[in-house]
Amino acid sequence: MRDTDIRGVTVFEEKHMISIMMFLSIGDCKKMDIYENISTNPRIPDKLDRLEALGLLNQTLDEKNKSIRLELTEKGRKVAKDFAEINTIIKSY
């Protein structure tokens, strides 16, 4: 039996995970922007929590307007950059 780490790359097998990373690679946003641009799936908060637990993004409360701000960490930016490179390779063939 193979030893698989469910906290590793397999997290991106879940629907919308790569899309969330690619969207955040453009810049910080509000959590509501994910709902408006990626999906209205009620599991989005769970997905964001998993990405945060992996150290790929930070969720912070914006005290001014009481919204949750999302930003990629340095590690998250590296992963998103790799996804962008893969996307470019796929589109080039």
N, C-alpha and C positions, 0 to 999 in steps of 0.2 A: 504494500500500500504506500502510495506517495504521501509525503508530508507537505500539505498545502497550507499556506498562511492566509487565512481569510481576511487579514488586515492588510494584505499587500495588493498587488496589481489586480487581483480578482475583484476588488471592489468596483472596478470600472466596467465589469460585466453588467452591472445594474443599469437599468434604463435612466437616461438623463445625466449620468455622472460625468461623462466626457463633455457633454454639452455645457454643463455648469462650469467646468474648468475652463473651457474655451471662452465662454462668455465673460468670466471673471478675468481672463488674461487681457481683455481690452481695458479693464480698469475696475476700480472699486464700484460697488453699487449697493442699492438697498435690497433687502430680501424680496420686497414686492416686485422689483425688476426681474427677478428670476421667474416669478409667477407670470408676469406679463410677457416675457420673451422666450422662456424655455417650456414651462408646463404649469398647469394649475393642479397637478397631482397633489393630493393631500399628504403624500409621503415625502414631499420636498424637505420639510424640516428635519426628518430623520436622515435624509441623504446629506444635508448640510452638516449635521452633527457628526456623521461618519467621516466626512472629509476633514472636519475640524479635529476629530480624534486622531486622524492620521498625520496631523500637522500640516495640512495643505492649505487651510484657510482659517481666518479669524472672523468671528462674529462679535460685533460690539454694538452696544446700545448707543444711539445718537440721542443725547439728552434733550437737544433742542426740539426735535420733532418726534421723539419716541419711536423711531424706526430702528430696525436692525441693519447695520452696515456690514457688508461682506467684503473681505479683501484676501487675496492670495498671500500666503507667506512666501518667503524666499524659496523654500522647498516646493511649494505649490506653483510658483512661477516657472521653476525648472521643469516640472512635470508638464505644465501647460505648453511650454515651449517645445518639448518633445512631441506632444500631440500635434502641434502646429506643423512640425517638420514631417511627421508621418502623413498628415493630411496633404501637404504639398507633394510628397512623393506619390501618393495614391492618385492625386489629380493630374500628375504629369504623365501618366501612362494611359 
